[in-house]
Amino acid sequence: MKIKILTLFPNMFEGFLSESIIKRAIDKNVVQIEAIDMRNYSLDKHHHVDDTPCGGGAGMVLACDVVDRAIKANDNNSYKILMTPQGKTYNQQIALDLAKKDEIMLICGHYEGFDERIRDYVDCELSIGDYVLTGGELPSMIITDSITRLLDNAIKEESYEGDSFMDGLLEYPQYTRPIEYNGKKVPDVLLSGNHKLINRFRRKESLRRTIKRRPDLIEKANLSKEDLKLIKEIEEEEKWEHLVYCFIYHHFPQNMELVLWERKLINLLIF
Ligand SMILES: C[S@@+](CC[C@H](N)C(=O)[O-])C[C@H]1O[C@@H](n2cnc3c(N)ncnc32)[C@H](O)[C@@H]1O
């Protein structure tokens, strides 16, 4: 796959392209990533790429002729994406869709943004969230990174297939050694070696975490009969947790250590 990034600051990409998984993916020819300086497409002898906004106001606006020339000179049937806080909010499904394309072009704005007419030359507009950055460079790195790790031979498929959002849920909690740290132990089931029980535990905790943190995702998730059973169990457990917590809080409000006992008691009741 080829990813072309049109930017006014190509040097910003040096570190990004020369470390970790992205560097290895480039070295293995899984992906070709090119940061292209849009200033090269200015006809102005001082390489100006922007001008003051028509109608007045603060800041500078990227000129449409410069961006248009940069797009045309580098377009090889690319899927062209404008980086803008006004675009569709980026998510894992969009990353999966983009990872199937042969070539994409990410166009980074700066300053006040783009001349409105640039929107006519792109296939879509993407935002990485409801906040405003100084330029499209970080958003384009985020998009490039999230796509690259999904490409064949970038990382092992099993490394990302259980990730949050891949099946519409958040990932289950993960642990590694030491088995006990500051009084907190890795759940026994993960040390049992019983993969059926481990998978069940992970699916259940993934559902529990999504219900608690992202109820909006649960509503859209494709849940199996087994998932619905697990959700019933979670509801029962959470009911118990709530009851025990209320009991401790009402009877021993000053002694917060008891809250820790409450956690242990719940674990005893559940596992
Ligand atoms: C300061 S911003 C311009 C914001 C613009 N005046 C507006 O209110 O929509 C400069 C550039 O940074 C990039 N950018 C800033 N925030 C972004 C976001 N949340 N997602 C994608 N790109 C963003 C865009 O390329 C944008 O043209």
The ligand as an SDF file (V2000), in Angstrom:
LIG
                    3D

 27 29  0  0  0  0  0  0  0  0999 V2000
   -5.9960   25.3150   13.1200 C   0  0  0  0  0  0  0  0  0  0  0  0
   -6.6680   24.0570   12.1150 S   0  0  0  0  0  0  0  0  0  0  0  0
   -7.9070   24.9220   11.2290 C   0  0  0  0  0  0  0  0  0  0  0  0
   -9.2360   24.7930   11.8470 C   0  0  0  0  0  0  0  0  0  0  0  0
  -10.3050   25.5250   11.0630 C   0  0  0  0  0  0  0  0  0  0  0  0
  -10.1400   26.9430   11.1740 N   0  0  0  0  0  0  0  0  0  0  0  0
  -11.6710   25.1170   11.6210 C   0  0  0  0  0  0  0  0  0  0  0  0
  -12.1390   25.7680   12.5440 O   0  0  0  0  0  0  0  0  0  0  0  0
  -12.2360   24.1370   11.1340 O   0  0  0  0  0  0  0  0  0  0  0  0
   -5.4230   23.7840   10.9180 C   0  0  0  0  0  0  0  0  0  0  0  0
   -5.4350   22.4270   10.2570 C   0  0  0  0  0  0  0  0  0  0  0  0
   -5.1440   21.4280   11.2130 O   0  0  0  0  0  0  0  0  0  0  0  0
   -5.7700   20.2200   10.8460 C   0  0  0  0  0  0  0  0  0  0  0  0
   -6.6020   19.7690   11.9720 N   0  0  0  0  0  0  0  0  0  0  0  0
   -6.8070   20.4420   13.1210 C   0  0  0  0  0  0  0  0  0  0  0  0
   -7.6040   19.7500   13.9470 N   0  0  0  0  0  0  0  0  0  0  0  0
   -7.9060   18.5980   13.3170 C   0  0  0  0  0  0  0  0  0  0  0  0
   -8.7010   17.4620   13.6450 C   0  0  0  0  0  0  0  0  0  0  0  0
   -9.3680   17.3820   14.7900 N   0  0  0  0  0  0  0  0  0  0  0  0
   -8.7900   16.4520   12.7480 N   0  0  0  0  0  0  0  0  0  0  0  0
   -8.1420   16.5210   11.5650 C   0  0  0  0  0  0  0  0  0  0  0  0
   -7.3800   17.5770   11.1950 N   0  0  0  0  0  0  0  0  0  0  0  0
   -7.2790   18.6110   12.0470 C   0  0  0  0  0  0  0  0  0  0  0  0
   -6.5540   20.4890    9.5760 C   0  0  0  0  0  0  0  0  0  0  0  0
   -5.7990   20.0440    8.4650 O   0  0  0  0  0  0  0  0  0  0  0  0
   -6.7040   21.9820    9.6080 C   0  0  0  0  0  0  0  0  0  0  0  0
   -6.8520   22.5260    8.3060 O   0  0  0  0  0  0  0  0  0  0  0  0
  1  2  1  0
  2  3  1  0
  2 10  1  0
  3  4  1  0
  4  5  1  0
  5  6  1  0
  5  7  1  0
  7  8  2  0
  7  9  1  0
 10 11  1  0
 11 12  1  0
 11 26  1  0
 12 13  1  0
 13 14  1  0
 13 24  1  0
 14 15  1  0
 14 23  1  0
 15 16  2  0
 16 17  1  0
 17 18  1  0
 17 23  2  0
 18 19  1  0
 18 20  2  0
 20 21  1  0
 21 22  2  0
 22 23  1  0
 24 25  1  0
 24 26  1  0
 26 27  1  0
M  CHG  2   2   1   9  -1
M  END
$$$$
